[in-house]
Amino acid sequence: MDEIEISVKDLYEKAKMMLDDGMDTVVLRLCEADGEGDDALPACVSFEASTSEAPFAGVDYEEIEAISE
């Protein structure tokens, strides 16, 4: 997976939350969709943020799911 389409509003809200928590950097991970039917997990982007004072103590934030087509 090279790209994912997500809501700008959701992305803004996530970035604001990380800024409000004092985070300085973030690692983004693209997660492939998995499964089929009712048990399927949608593609998403996950976030692990950290501060400059503790760069190796990442804080996980809730994923943002891809916009379904």
C-alpha positions as CSV (number, residue, x, y, z in Angstrom):
1,M,0.0,0.0,0.0
2,D,1.5,3.3,-1.1
3,E,-1.3,5.7,-0.2
4,I,-4.6,6.1,1.7
5,E,-7.4,8.6,1.5
6,I,-8.6,9.9,4.8
7,S,-10.8,12.8,6.0
8,V,-8.9,16.2,6.3
9,K,-11.1,17.0,9.3
10,D,-10.1,13.7,11.1
11,L,-6.4,14.3,10.3
12,Y,-6.6,17.9,11.6
13,E,-8.3,16.8,14.8
14,K,-5.6,14.1,15.3
15,A,-2.8,16.6,14.7
16,K,-4.4,19.1,17.1
17,M,-4.7,16.4,19.8
18,M,-1.0,15.5,19.4
19,L,0.0,19.2,19.6
20,D,-2.2,19.8,22.6
21,D,-0.5,16.8,24.3
22,G,2.9,18.4,23.6
23,M,4.1,16.0,20.9
24,D,6.9,17.1,18.6
25,T,7.1,14.2,16.0
26,V,4.9,11.5,14.7
27,V,5.4,8.2,12.9
28,L,2.6,7.3,10.4
29,R,1.9,3.7,9.5
30,L,-0.4,2.7,6.6
31,C,-2.3,-0.5,7.5
32,E,-3.8,-2.7,4.8
33,A,-7.5,-3.7,4.9
34,D,-7.9,-7.2,6.3
35,G,-10.6,-9.8,6.1
36,E,-14.0,-9.8,4.3
37,G,-17.6,-9.3,5.2
38,D,-18.8,-8.2,8.7
39,D,-15.4,-9.1,10.2
40,A,-13.3,-7.0,7.8
41,L,-11.0,-4.4,9.1
42,P,-10.7,-1.3,6.9
43,A,-7.4,0.2,5.7
44,C,-6.2,2.9,8.1
45,V,-3.4,5.1,9.2
46,S,-1.9,4.8,12.7
47,F,0.0,7.3,14.7
48,E,2.8,7.0,17.2
49,A,3.9,10.4,18.5
50,S,6.7,11.5,20.8
51,T,8.2,14.5,22.5
52,S,11.8,15.8,21.9
53,E,12.5,15.2,25.6
54,A,11.5,11.5,25.2
55,P,11.9,10.6,21.6
56,F,11.9,6.8,22.2
57,A,8.8,6.9,24.4
58,G,6.1,6.8,21.7
59,V,2.4,7.4,22.5
60,D,-0.1,5.6,20.3
61,Y,-3.1,7.5,19.0
62,E,-6.3,6.0,17.6
63,E,-6.2,5.1,13.9
64,I,-8.0,7.0,11.2
65,E,-9.9,4.7,8.9
66,A,-9.7,5.1,5.1
67,I,-12.7,6.8,3.4
68,S,-14.7,3.9,1.9
69,E,-15.6,4.1,-1.7
